[in-house]
Every structure is written in C-alpha cells, then in structure tokens.
Amino acid sequence: MRDDYPVPDYVPMAATALTDAERWPLLTEGGRAMLTRLREHPAAPLYNHACGDRLTQASVDRLKSYQDTLRDGYHGWTSTEEPPWVDELITRVYRTVPRYRGKSRPAKLADVPVTDRLDLLSRAFECVPDDADLDDLIVYQTSGSRGPAATVPMSPEFTALDLPVIEYVLARHGVAMAGGSSRVSLVNVYAQPVAYQFASVSGYLGGAGIVKINMDPSGWRNPADRVSFLDSCRPEVYTGNPISLAALAELPLTHKPKAVISGAMSLSDTVGRHLEERFACPVIDLYGITEAGLISWRDHDVHRILPRRLYVEILDEDGRRCEPGVTGEITVTCGENPLLPLLRYRTGDHAALEWRHGPVLVGLDGRAPVRYQRTDGSWVNSIEITHVLSPLGLVAWRLHQGEDRALTLSVHETGAPDPDVIARALTSLMGDVPARITLDDLAQDTKPQRYTSALS
C-alpha cells in the first residue's frame, strides 16, 4: 500500500474502467462542454480520479418523481405507529437476502435482530438480495469514522438520491438550484493530505458540473490556483465538513454561493455563524450515513428527520427501544438501496427521538457519550464538555484522558483562540485535572473522533 494514496495499489488515472459514454449515459453536448471546461481549466486541481453518475433516463425520471414524495413531507409513521411499508420490507428481506433467508420471519419489527457495521465488513455479499440487479453495482468503502471501515454495495440511482434530498432541504431555506450544463451546481471540498479529486456532470441536474476537490496545497499545481478555479466555477452550492469549510472560508474568494452544506462531523453554532457571515448565505447542517443516505437536517436546536422511506428507532445497549427524549443509538430501517436493504441497522451515532410536528433527533452528537473523571472522583459526561467548548468556535477537537486522569486536548488550528482561553473553559468544568492543549492540523484525520478515555 502506497502511503500517498488512500487505497491499496491505487495509481491515479492508471486504468480506465469506463468510457465517458458509460460514465454519463445522458451526456449531452452541453454536458460534454462542461466536462471539457472543468478538465482543461488552466487552474484546475490535479485530478486523480474519474467518476460519473451512470444515470439512465428512467433513473432520472424516478428521482424527479421522488421530489414529489419529499414535498409531501409525509414520513408514513407517527410517534406510536410504524410506517406501513416496514412490514412489506421485512417480508422481502427474509425472502431474498441470504443473511435472513431460511430464518423464521418475525411478526413485528421489534423482534428483528439488530445489525451493525460488523455485518458489512467481510461478508457484505450476504446482505445483497438474490434478485438485485448487479449490472450497475457500485462498491463503496466507508471511512471507518464510526468503527472499522465497511463495504457498502449500492446502485447509481441510490447514490444520486442525495440530490433530490438536498434540493428538498435547500427549498426549506428558500434556495433552489438551477442546474443546467452552463453552470457548476456543486463543489465538494475536502481538506486533508489525500483525497480523490475529479470533475463530473449530473444527468439529474441537466448536465450541471459537479466537482470534488482537496483544499490541501498538494492537490494543486500552485496553491493560488484554488481561488482562480473556484471563482471561475462559481458553484451554486459548496459542500464539505466543518474542517474543509473553515479552510475554504480563509481563501480570498469573491464568489458567494447560494448555500453551504456541512456534513460528516458536528457543526458548532459558532462555526456555522462564521460561515454564514463569510459567504452571506444559509449554512445547512446535514446528518447521514453512507449505508442509508441522508437522515436529517438541523432545524434550530433539533435535527429534523427527512420524509424519506426511512424509519428511525432509538435503542439502548441491550437493543430495547428508548422512551421519547431518552438518548440511545440511532437505528435505521430503510429499503431505498436495492443492493442493501436495512433492517434495524445500528448507526453508531446517538441522540434522543421526539415528536415536534414530525420526528426529530435531539442532542445528536455522534458517538455514545464518554465519561471523564475529575480529581475528586466525580464524573463528567462528554456532552457537558461539548457545551463548554462549542461557544469557543472550535472547528474540531480530540480530547483524551489517560490512566493518570491527565487530559490531552488537540484542537484544529484554523480559527482557534489562544490555548489559555481553551484551557480555562475546559478546567471550569473539569477542575484542576492536568490538561495539555495543542493546536494541530486535524485534517490529517478524515473525521476526527472527539472523545476517548483510558478510564471509561
């Protein structure tokens, strides 16, 4: 495995698995012109990958129809009743999926055994239905931010499902993407030592450009090209995680997008406000997982669950459903990925479920809370630490407590205040526990894990 690329034996652009016609079945002359513009731009990044949407006209038509489902805003379930499609999904999965086939079908969802990422590690093929169409199979390797990296089979249509969902959320903020082959609709930004970079177009968006770039200077011929290229693209929407968006905000860009979408990591209120001021547009915080797609969007102090064909339970450590308002593990049932129907899939993330004009997640903060010990022996929950650190405007951080109770807090350097300010905030909660504060480049990790402890 080379240490400068993220997958074993991967040599950028060394092999062509698909032609442009195969990558983009709906490629028009306008779309081809957009591809040429992005590929041959004098300030373009050092592209190291090629990726198309592989959408047929039938797929685009179904995705357009999916917009109507989202606009209806009906989840199909209530605070006391599961959606009617769940029963049908259970029957289909137990009939066609090798992992379940031959086993007795449970009478109700609550009796279905839970699954998790370990089921997708070495035997993902057992989770694919027998009758699935494998002609357009996409195999995605997750980042491993919620545990070991897993293999996720999916179809091009399911991969593109994010687009109508994003349009739905944008509409909630008064924003509409125009699309069309004369404009770049989406630029997905990363800021890490290694990331795939490619130019693409979207058949769903009428041939509009979609670009994935790495903000790290190593991904460019000249670091100054980042501004030239992005201001030339004039994207309708930027997407990324808080680290990459904070790096984007530091560039002297003149173009203002219609919206900025943050995902993959928790976005603090302070960082969100900074991005809103910098780009003069709405900043939207989305939550989702690769295995199931986008799940919710942040609406003030809650994450509102999207009106997809998706059902959410909150389970305790023993797999029992938590009462409303009680924090547990977010567990999803979803049949929208034809290659990976999910029954009671533990996400590894935690929140409480409540009903506020529809289902919402409360207190969503990634992994299960971690306990930290003060010198007097009392314990502090990591959620309390988040409340103390978030007002400081930190983009990302990692906190570890060693066996000697000493704390080590590593803070992403972009926009961070003086370490003494951070230390005072931390010790205001933790007391006189020894604490070491460092400012670091946490972009070295794809998704830094916030909390760990040798004592928990």
C-alpha positions in Angstrom: 0.0 0.0 0.0 1.4 3.4 -1.0 1.3 5.9 1.8 0.3 8.8 -0.5 -3.0 7.4 -1.8 -5.9 6.1 0.2 -6.5 2.7 -1.3 -4.1 -0.3 -1.8 -2.2 -0.3 -5.1 -4.1 2.7 -6.4 -2.3 4.6 -9.1 -4.3 7.7 -10.1 -5.7 7.5 -13.7 -3.6 4.5 -14.5 -6.6 2.4 -15.7 -9.8 3.4 -17.3 -12.7 1.1 -16.4 -15.4 3.1 -18.1 -15.6 5.4 -21.1 -17.2 8.8 -20.8 -20.3 7.4 -22.6 -20.6 4.7 -19.9 -20.0 7.1 -17.1 -22.6 9.5 -18.3 -25.3 7.7 -20.4 -27.2 11.0 -20.7 -24.2 13.1 -21.7 -25.3 16.0 -23.9 -23.1 18.3 -26.0 -23.6 20.9 -23.2 -22.5 18.4 -20.6 -19.5 17.4 -22.6 -18.5 21.1 -23.0 -18.8 21.5 -19.2 -16.6 18.4 -18.6 -14.0 19.9 -21.0 -14.1 23.2 -19.3 -13.5 21.6 -15.9 -10.9 19.2 -17.0 -8.9 21.7 -19.1 -9.2 24.8 -16.9 -5.7 26.3 -16.5 -6.1 26.4 -12.7 -7.8 23.0 -12.4 -6.7 20.8 -9.5 -4.5 17.7 -10.0 -7.4 15.4 -10.8 -6.5 11.8 -9.6 -9.8 10.1 -10.3 -12.7 9.8 -12.8 -16.3 9.4 -11.7 -19.6 9.6 -13.5 -23.3 9.3 -12.4 -24.2 6.4 -14.7 -27.8 7.5 -14.6 -30.3 6.4 -17.3 -33.3 8.4 -18.3 -35.5 6.0 -16.3 -33.4 6.7 -13.2 -33.6 10.4 -13.6 -37.4 10.2 -14.1 -37.7 8.2 -10.8 -35.5 10.7 -9.0 -37.7 13.5 -10.3 -40.8 11.7 -9.0 -39.1 11.2 -5.7 -39.1 15.0 -5.3 -42.9 14.8 -5.1 -42.7 12.3 -2.3 -40.4 14.6 -0.4 -42.5 17.7 -1.0 -45.5 15.9 0.5 -43.5 15.8 3.8 -45.2 12.7 5.0 -43.0 10.2 6.8 -45.6 7.5 6.9 -45.1 6.9 10.6 -46.2 8.5 13.8 -45.0 8.6 17.4 -46.9 5.4 18.1 -47.1 3.6 14.7 -44.5 2.3 12.3 -44.9 3.1 8.5 -46.9 0.6 6.6 -44.1 -0.3 4.2 -42.0 -1.8 7.1 -44.0 -5.0 7.1 -43.5 -5.4 3.4 -39.8 -4.8 3.7 -39.4 -7.4 6.4 -41.1 -10.0 4.2 -39.0 -9.1 1.2 -35.7 -9.2 3.1 -36.4 -12.5 4.8 -37.3 -14.0 1.4 -34.4 -12.7 -0.7 -31.4 -11.7 1.5 -29.0 -14.6 2.2 -28.3 -13.3 5.7 -32.0 -13.8 6.6 -33.3 -16.3 4.1 -34.4 -19.6 5.7 -35.0 -18.0 9.1 -38.4 -17.6 10.7 -39.9 -14.2 9.8 -40.6 -12.2 13.0 -44.1 -11.0 13.5 -43.0 -7.4 14.0 -40.0 -5.1 13.5 -39.2 -5.0 17.3 -38.4 -8.8 17.1 -36.0 -8.4 14.1 -32.4 -8.8 15.3 -30.3 -5.6 15.1 -27.5 -5.4 12.6 -24.4 -3.1 12.6 -21.2 -2.3 10.6 -19.6 -5.6 11.5 -22.1 -7.3 9.3 -20.7 -5.3 6.3 -17.0 -6.0 7.0 -16.1 -9.3 5.4 -19.5 -10.8 4.3 -21.3 -7.8 2.7 -22.4 -10.1 -0.1 -24.7 -11.9 2.4 -26.7 -8.6 2.7 -27.4 -8.3 -1.0 -30.8 -9.6 -2.2 -30.8 -12.5 -4.6 -32.9 -10.6 -7.1 -30.8 -7.5 -7.1 -29.6 -6.1 -10.4 -25.8 -6.2 -10.3 -25.2 -4.7 -13.7 -24.5 -1.2 -12.3 -23.1 -2.3 -8.9 -21.1 0.3 -7.1 -19.0 -0.9 -4.1 -18.1 1.9 -1.7 -15.6 1.6 1.1 -16.6 3.7 4.2 -14.1 5.9 6.0 -14.3 4.0 9.2 -15.2 7.0 11.3 -17.8 5.1 13.3 -15.7 2.0 13.7 -14.0 -0.4 11.2 -14.4 0.6 7.5 -17.2 -1.4 5.8 -18.1 -2.4 2.3 -21.4 -0.8 1.1 -22.9 -2.1 -2.2 -25.2 0.5 -3.9 -26.7 1.4 -7.2 -26.1 4.6 -9.2 -29.7 5.7 -8.6 -29.3 5.3 -4.8 -26.0 7.2 -4.9 -27.8 10.1 -6.7 -30.7 10.1 -4.2 -28.8 12.7 -2.2 -29.5 15.3 -4.9 -33.4 15.5 -4.6 -33.0 15.3 -0.8 -30.6 18.2 -0.9 -33.0 20.1 -3.1 -35.7 19.5 -0.6 -33.6 20.8 2.3 -32.5 23.8 0.2 -36.1 24.6 -0.5 -36.8 24.7 3.3 -34.2 27.6 3.3 -35.6 29.4 0.3 -32.9 28.2 -2.0 -33.3 26.5 -5.4 -30.5 25.0 -7.6 -31.0 26.0 -11.2 -28.8 23.3 -12.7 -28.2 23.1 -16.4 -25.0 22.5 -18.4 -23.9 26.2 -18.3 -23.2 26.2 -14.6 -21.4 24.3 -11.8 -24.0 23.3 -9.3 -21.9 21.6 -6.6 -18.4 21.7 -5.4 -17.5 19.2 -2.6 -14.4 20.4 -0.7 -12.0 18.4 1.4 -9.0 19.5 3.4 -6.8 16.5 4.1 -3.4 15.1 3.0 -5.0 12.8 0.4 -8.4 12.9 -1.3 -9.9 12.0 -4.6 -10.3 14.9 -7.0 -12.5 14.7 -10.0 -14.8 16.6 -12.4 -18.2 15.3 -13.3 -21.6 16.3 -14.5 -25.1 15.4 -13.3 -27.8 14.0 -15.6 -30.3 14.7 -12.9 -29.2 18.4 -12.8 -29.4 18.7 -16.6 -25.6 18.4 -17.2 -24.5 20.8 -14.4 -21.0 20.4 -13.3 -20.1 18.7 -10.0 -16.5 18.9 -8.7 -14.7 17.3 -5.8 -11.5 19.0 -4.7 -8.9 18.8 -2.0 -8.1 22.1 -0.3 -4.6 20.8 0.6 -2.0 22.6 -1.5 -0.5 19.2 -2.5 -3.6 18.7 -4.7 -2.7 21.7 -6.9 0.0 22.9 -9.2 0.0 26.2 -7.4 -1.9 26.9 -4.2 -3.1 30.2 -5.7 -5.0 28.1 -8.3 -7.6 27.2 -5.7 -9.1 30.7 -5.7 -8.8 31.1 -9.5 -10.5 27.8 -10.2 -13.3 28.1 -7.6 -14.2 31.7 -8.5 -14.3 30.6 -12.1 -16.6 27.7 -11.3 -19.0 30.0 -9.3 -20.7 27.0 -7.8 -24.3 27.2 -6.7 -23.6 25.2 -3.5 -20.4 24.3 -1.6 -20.5 21.1 0.5 -17.9 19.7 2.9 -17.2 19.0 6.6 -16.5 21.8 9.1 -12.8 21.5 8.7 -12.8 21.8 5.0 -15.4 24.6 5.0 -13.3 26.5 7.6 -10.3 26.2 5.2 -12.5 27.3 2.3 -13.6 30.4 4.3 -10.0 31.5 4.7 -9.4 31.8 0.9 -10.0 35.3 -0.6 -12.9 34.0 -2.8 -15.1 36.7 -4.3 -18.0 34.4 -5.4 -20.8 33.9 -3.0 -22.7 30.6 -3.3 -26.5 30.2 -2.8 -25.9 27.9 0.2 -23.2 26.0 2.1 -23.9 22.4 3.3 -22.0 20.9 6.1 -21.9 17.2 6.9 -19.8 14.2 8.2 -18.9 16.0 11.5 -20.8 18.1 14.1 -21.1 21.7 13.1 -20.9 24.1 16.1 -23.2 27.2 16.2 -20.2 29.5 16.2 -18.6 28.0 13.2 -22.0 27.9 11.4 -22.5 31.6 12.1 -18.9 32.4 10.8 -19.6 30.5 7.6 -22.9 32.3 7.1 -21.2 35.7 7.6 -18.3 34.8 5.3 -20.4 33.5 2.4 -23.6 35.6 3.0 -25.8 32.6 2.5 -27.6 29.8 4.5 -25.4 27.2 6.1 -27.2 23.8 6.4 -26.1 21.0 8.7 -27.0 17.6 7.4 -26.7 14.2 9.1 -26.5 10.9 7.3 -24.6 7.6 6.9 -23.2 6.0 3.7 -25.3 2.9 4.3 -28.6 4.7 4.4 -28.0 8.1 2.9 -29.1 11.4 4.4 -31.2 11.1 7.5 -31.9 14.5 8.9 -31.2 18.2 8.7 -30.6 20.7 11.5 -33.6 22.9 12.3 -32.5 25.2 15.1 -31.9 23.0 18.2 -33.0 19.7 16.7 -32.3 17.5 13.6 -35.5 17.1 11.6 -35.8 13.6 10.1 -36.2 13.7 6.3 -39.5 12.4 4.9 -37.9 9.5 3.1 -38.9 5.9 3.1 -36.8 5.5 6.3 -37.8 4.6 9.8 -35.7 5.6 12.9 -35.6 3.9 16.3 -33.5 4.8 19.3 -32.2 1.7 21.1 -30.4 1.2 24.4 -27.3 -1.0 24.8 -29.5 -4.1 25.1 -31.4 -3.4 21.9 -34.6 -2.2 23.6 -36.4 0.9 22.3 -35.8 4.0 24.4 -38.7 6.2 25.6 -39.1 9.5 23.8 -36.5 12.0 25.0 -34.1 9.3 26.2 -30.7 9.2 24.4 -29.7 5.9 22.7 -28.2 4.6 19.5 -29.8 5.8 16.2 -31.0 2.7 14.4 -32.5 2.9 10.9 -34.7 0.7 8.8 -34.6 1.6 5.1 -35.3 -0.2 1.8 -34.3 2.5 -0.6 -30.9 1.0 -1.5 -31.9 -2.0 -3.7 -28.5 -3.6 -3.0 -28.5 -3.1 0.7 -32.0 -3.1 2.4 -31.5 -2.4 6.0 -33.5 -3.7 9.0 -32.7 -2.2 12.4 -29.2 -1.1 11.4 -27.2 0.5 14.3 -25.5 3.6 13.1 -23.0 4.0 15.9 -24.4 7.6 16.5 -26.5 8.7 19.4 -29.5 11.0 20.0 -33.0 11.1 21.5 -36.1 10.9 19.4 -39.0 13.3 20.0 -42.1 14.3 18.0 -42.2 18.0 17.2 -44.5 18.5 14.2 -42.8 15.3 12.9 -40.0 13.1 14.2 -36.8 14.9 15.3 -33.4 13.9 16.7 -32.5 15.8 19.9 -28.9 16.1 21.2 -27.3 14.5 18.1 -23.6 14.4 18.8 -22.1 11.4 17.1 -20.9 8.5 19.1 -22.0 7.4 22.6 -21.1 9.8 25.4 -17.7 9.3 27.1 -17.2 9.8 30.8 -14.2 11.9 32.1 -13.1 11.9 35.8 -12.3 14.9 37.9 -9.6 14.7 40.6 -12.3 14.3 43.3 -13.5 11.1 41.6 -16.7 12.6 40.2 -17.6 12.1 36.5 -18.3 14.5 33.7 -20.2 13.5 30.6 -18.7 14.4 27.2 -21.9 16.1 26.3 -21.2 18.6 29.0 -17.7 19.2 27.6 -19.2 19.9 24.2 -21.4 22.5 25.8 -18.3 24.2 27.3 -16.1 24.0 24.2 -18.6 24.8 21.4 -19.0 28.5 22.2 -15.3 29.0 21.6 -15.8 28.5 17.8 -13.6 25.4 17.6 -13.8 23.7 14.2 -12.9 20.3 15.5 -11.2 18.7 18.5 -10.0 15.5 20.1 -10.0 15.0 23.9 -8.3 12.0 25.6 -8.0 11.2 29.3 -5.1 8.9 30.2 -5.0 6.4 33.0 -3.4 9.1 35.2 -6.5 11.3 34.6 -4.5 13.9 32.7 -6.3 15.4 29.7 -4.9 16.0 26.3 -7.0 18.3 24.1 -6.0 18.6 20.4 -7.8 21.5 18.7 -7.9 22.1 14.9 -5.7 25.2 14.3 -7.9 27.1 11.9 -9.6 29.9 13.7 -8.7 28.6 17.2 -8.4 31.0 20.1 -5.4 31.2 22.4 -4.8 27.8 24.1 -5.1 29.6 27.5 -8.7 30.5 26.7 -9.4 26.9 25.8 -7.8 25.7 28.9 -9.8 28.0 31.1 -13.0 26.8 29.5 -12.1 23.1 30.0 -10.9 23.5 33.6 -14.0 25.5 34.5 -15.8 22.1 34.1 -13.1 19.6 35.0 -11.4 21.4 37.9 -7.7 21.1 38.5 -7.2 17.9 36.4 -3.9 18.3 34.5 -4.6 19.5 30.9 -2.4 19.9 27.9 -3.8 21.9 25.0 -2.3 21.8 21.5 -3.3 23.4 18.2 -2.9 20.9 15.4 -4.0 20.1 11.8 -6.8 17.7 12.4 -7.4 17.4 8.7 -4.8 14.6 8.9 -7.8 12.5 10.1 -10.8 12.2 7.7 -13.2 12.6 10.6 -11.5 13.2 14.0 -13.1 11.3 16.9 -13.9 13.8 19.5 -13.8 11.8 22.8 -11.7 8.9 24.1 -10.6 7.8 27.5 -8.5 5.1 29.1 -10.8 5.2 32.2 -14.2 4.7 30.6 
